[in-house]
Amino acid sequence: MDTSTITVPRSNVTADEVTAVLRGRLGSRYTITPGKRATGFGKEVSGDANSLLVAGSWLERVTVEIAGLEHGTEIEVSPGATYFGLIRLVHRIGLVRKIHNALAQAPELAGAPE
């Protein structure tokens, strides 16, 4: 599976907080759309309040999903396109990895909400 999961110790992390972290760390090159999911090569559909779509070029699309745990929050980062293994490889070394690192290193997600 090409999904990357980050577990942060703070419960009740919101999609707005994750969006703010990603906007701050990824910059303006990427568009972040709450409530959307990538479903295939360049396609997107409606998600829920705990999902967001991160997109760069038409090739770079990642879905981020947030799930509450009893003692923390799990954030799943998955590639938006899986066209033959090539796109999986691009995502593994590209945007999925950038997003994973940005969220894993975000102190604002680890501590108490401000």
Contacts in CASP RR format, 6 or more apart in sequence:
PFRMAT RR
TARGET T0000
AUTHOR 0000-0000-0000
METHOD contacts of the structure
MODEL  1
MDTSTITVPRSNVTADEVTAVLRGRLGSRYTITPGKRATGFGKEVSGDAN
SLLVAGSWLERVTVEIAGLEHGTEIEVSPGATYFGLIRLVHRIGLVRKIH
NALAQAPELAGAPE
2 78 0 8 1.000
2 79 0 8 1.000
2 82 0 8 1.000
2 88 0 8 1.000
2 91 0 8 1.000
2 92 0 8 1.000
2 96 0 8 1.000
3 76 0 8 1.000
3 77 0 8 1.000
3 78 0 8 1.000
4 76 0 8 1.000
4 77 0 8 1.000
4 78 0 8 1.000
4 96 0 8 1.000
4 97 0 8 1.000
4 99 0 8 1.000
4 100 0 8 1.000
5 74 0 8 1.000
5 75 0 8 1.000
5 76 0 8 1.000
5 77 0 8 1.000
6 74 0 8 1.000
6 75 0 8 1.000
6 77 0 8 1.000
6 100 0 8 1.000
6 103 0 8 1.000
6 104 0 8 1.000
7 69 0 8 1.000
7 72 0 8 1.000
7 73 0 8 1.000
7 74 0 8 1.000
7 75 0 8 1.000
8 72 0 8 1.000
8 73 0 8 1.000
8 75 0 8 1.000
8 103 0 8 1.000
8 106 0 8 1.000
8 109 0 8 1.000
8 110 0 8 1.000
9 71 0 8 1.000
9 72 0 8 1.000
9 110 0 8 1.000
9 111 0 8 1.000
10 72 0 8 1.000
10 73 0 8 1.000
10 109 0 8 1.000
10 110 0 8 1.000
10 111 0 8 1.000
10 112 0 8 1.000
10 113 0 8 1.000
11 68 0 8 1.000
11 69 0 8 1.000
11 70 0 8 1.000
11 71 0 8 1.000
11 72 0 8 1.000
11 73 0 8 1.000
12 68 0 8 1.000
12 73 0 8 1.000
12 113 0 8 1.000
13 66 0 8 1.000
13 68 0 8 1.000
13 72 0 8 1.000
13 73 0 8 1.000
13 75 0 8 1.000
13 109 0 8 1.000
14 66 0 8 1.000
15 34 0 8 1.000
15 35 0 8 1.000
15 49 0 8 1.000
15 50 0 8 1.000
15 51 0 8 1.000
15 52 0 8 1.000
15 66 0 8 1.000
16 34 0 8 1.000
17 108 0 8 1.000
17 109 0 8 1.000
17 113 0 8 1.000
18 52 0 8 1.000
18 64 0 8 1.000
18 66 0 8 1.000
18 75 0 8 1.000
18 103 0 8 1.000
18 109 0 8 1.000
19 32 0 8 1.000
19 34 0 8 1.000
19 52 0 8 1.000
20 108 0 8 1.000
21 102 0 8 1.000
21 103 0 8 1.000
21 106 0 8 1.000
21 108 0 8 1.000
21 109 0 8 1.000
22 30 0 8 1.000
22 32 0 8 1.000
22 54 0 8 1.000
22 64 0 8 1.000
22 99 0 8 1.000
22 102 0 8 1.000
22 103 0 8 1.000
23 32 0 8 1.000
25 102 0 8 1.000
25 106 0 8 1.000
26 32 0 8 1.000
26 54 0 8 1.000
26 98 0 8 1.000
26 99 0 8 1.000
26 102 0 8 1.000
29 56 0 8 1.000
30 54 0 8 1.000
30 55 0 8 1.000
30 56 0 8 1.000
30 60 0 8 1.000
30 95 0 8 1.000
31 53 0 8 1.000
31 54 0 8 1.000
31 55 0 8 1.000
31 56 0 8 1.000
32 52 0 8 1.000
32 53 0 8 1.000
32 54 0 8 1.000
32 55 0 8 1.000
33 44 0 8 1.000
33 52 0 8 1.000
33 53 0 8 1.000
33 55 0 8 1.000
34 49 0 8 1.000
34 51 0 8 1.000
34 52 0 8 1.000
35 46 0 8 1.000
35 47 0 8 1.000
35 48 0 8 1.000
35 49 0 8 1.000
35 51 0 8 1.000
35 52 0 8 1.000
35 53 0 8 1.000
36 44 0 8 1.000
36 45 0 8 1.000
36 46 0 8 1.000
36 47 0 8 1.000
36 51 0 8 1.000
36 52 0 8 1.000
36 53 0 8 1.000
37 44 0 8 1.000
37 45 0 8 1.000
37 46 0 8 1.000
37 47 0 8 1.000
37 51 0 8 1.000
37 53 0 8 1.000
37 63 0 8 1.000
37 65 0 8 1.000
38 44 0 8 1.000
38 53 0 8 1.000
38 55 0 8 1.000
38 61 0 8 1.000
38 62 0 8 1.000
38 63 0 8 1.000
38 79 0 8 1.000
38 80 0 8 1.000
38 81 0 8 1.000
39 45 0 8 1.000
39 80 0 8 1.000
40 61 0 8 1.000
40 80 0 8 1.000
40 81 0 8 1.000
40 82 0 8 1.000
40 83 0 8 1.000
41 81 0 8 1.000
41 83 0 8 1.000
41 87 0 8 1.000
42 58 0 8 1.000
42 61 0 8 1.000
42 80 0 8 1.000
42 81 0 8 1.000
44 53 0 8 1.000
44 55 0 8 1.000
44 61 0 8 1.000
50 65 0 8 1.000
50 66 0 8 1.000
50 67 0 8 1.000
51 63 0 8 1.000
51 64 0 8 1.000
51 65 0 8 1.000
51 66 0 8 1.000
52 63 0 8 1.000
52 64 0 8 1.000
53 61 0 8 1.000
53 62 0 8 1.000
53 63 0 8 1.000
53 64 0 8 1.000
54 61 0 8 1.000
54 62 0 8 1.000
54 63 0 8 1.000
54 64 0 8 1.000
54 95 0 8 1.000
54 99 0 8 1.000
55 61 0 8 1.000
55 62 0 8 1.000
56 95 0 8 1.000
59 81 0 8 1.000
59 87 0 8 1.000
59 90 0 8 1.000
60 90 0 8 1.000
60 91 0 8 1.000
60 94 0 8 1.000
60 95 0 8 1.000
61 79 0 8 1.000
61 80 0 8 1.000
61 81 0 8 1.000
61 95 0 8 1.000
62 77 0 8 1.000
62 78 0 8 1.000
62 79 0 8 1.000
62 80 0 8 1.000
62 91 0 8 1.000
62 95 0 8 1.000
62 96 0 8 1.000
62 99 0 8 1.000
63 77 0 8 1.000
63 78 0 8 1.000
63 79 0 8 1.000
63 80 0 8 1.000
64 75 0 8 1.000
64 76 0 8 1.000
64 77 0 8 1.000
64 99 0 8 1.000
65 75 0 8 1.000
65 76 0 8 1.000
65 78 0 8 1.000
66 73 0 8 1.000
66 74 0 8 1.000
66 75 0 8 1.000
66 76 0 8 1.000
67 73 0 8 1.000
67 74 0 8 1.000
67 75 0 8 1.000
67 76 0 8 1.000
68 74 0 8 1.000
73 109 0 8 1.000
75 103 0 8 1.000
77 96 0 8 1.000
77 99 0 8 1.000
77 100 0 8 1.000
77 103 0 8 1.000
78 96 0 8 1.000
79 87 0 8 1.000
79 88 0 8 1.000
79 91 0 8 1.000
79 92 0 8 1.000
79 95 0 8 1.000
79 96 0 8 1.000
80 87 0 8 1.000
80 91 0 8 1.000
81 87 0 8 1.000
81 91 0 8 1.000
82 88 0 8 1.000
91 97 0 8 1.000
103 109 0 8 1.000
108 114 0 8 1.000
END
